[in-house]
Amino acid sequence: MQGNPKLSAADLAVGASREQVVVENLSRTQIVMYAGASGDFNPIHHDEVFATKGAGVPSVFAHGMLTMGLTGTLLTDWLGDGVLRAFGVRFVRQVWPGDTLTAKGTVRSIAPDGRVEIELVTTNQHGEPVVAGDAVALLPVSSIG
Amino acid sequence: MSDHEFPVERTGILNFAAALGETNRIYWDEEYAKATPVGGVIAPPTFAVSSALWNPSYALRGIRQIPAQPEPPPEGGARKSGRGGSSRLLHGEQRFEYHQPLRPGMRLAVRTRPGRSWQKEGKRGGTLRFSESVTEFRDERGELVMTATGVSIITERAVGG
């Protein structure tokens, strides 16, 4: 499988990291867009009355998979397109409208074949983790011109 | 568990990328994408979740059911169990293993099977029951394109949002 790496394994070192804001002031509109695009129409994510009066939560909240998808933008912006071999997260905390999320990836290991393991954590504006996980990318072994 | 088709389409990819706030043209600009080593438009890494739109047994996909089905239990809301208590169904973990990127025009066969299940005692939610579902996406030649593994957690008691 041929990807478009933005950097090589040689450009990275264990412990190297990158972080970026993956959403700022999350809007209900974006959550609704995600409902439509993903096919997850659970009303807890778009129906404020259902969420507050029915389920007793403070407001609608984002799909966990939206937070995972936002975290994925860090990986592809950093490492390139079509280079991921694995990507997994644990959903730690709910994400609410108005939240600003920062995803951070840290290189955990680099194999001789260019397989790079990344540790991931995405935090909200209070510094609390919302998802944590890891990813594996296959990068060229030596620098790309 | 279900078996169904998942046709990968550009409009679906565009909508999904837009919902993520993507600025990466690889997800919609065919001319740009063709000029990269990827060779064409691909889908974002978590796009396969939208295969749910094609899953006839997935009640949340928004297609009207005849006869009408009861409202599904909310992921984060209270659900009455048979014993009269409330429990909650949570999406605990998600993992994807990639063999090739999803591209428009692929017609993938989706097959889901149950994976491991286990339980442990939680501090707030009482007994937590974990169950894994493993979904394979195969192309028309039967080759594995990706595997998605989800872990659901059912809590004995509702825990605060």
Interface residues (C-beta under 8 A of the other chain):
Chain A: M1 Q2 G3 N4 V22 V23 Q30 M33 Y34 G36 A37 S38 G39 D40 F41 N42 P43 I44 H45 F50 A51 G54 A55 G56 V57 P58 F61 G64 M65 L66 M68 G69 L70 G72 T73 L75 T76 D77 D81 G82 L84 R85 A86 F87 G88 V89 R90 F91 Q94 G133
Chain B: G12 N15 F16 A18 A19 L20 G21 E22 N24 I26 T36 P37 V38 G39 I42 P44 P45 T46 V49 S50 A52 L53 Y58 L60 R61 G62 E71 P72 P74 E75 G76 G77 A78 L90 H91 G92 E93 Q94 R95 F96 E97 Y98 H99 Q100 P101 T149 G161
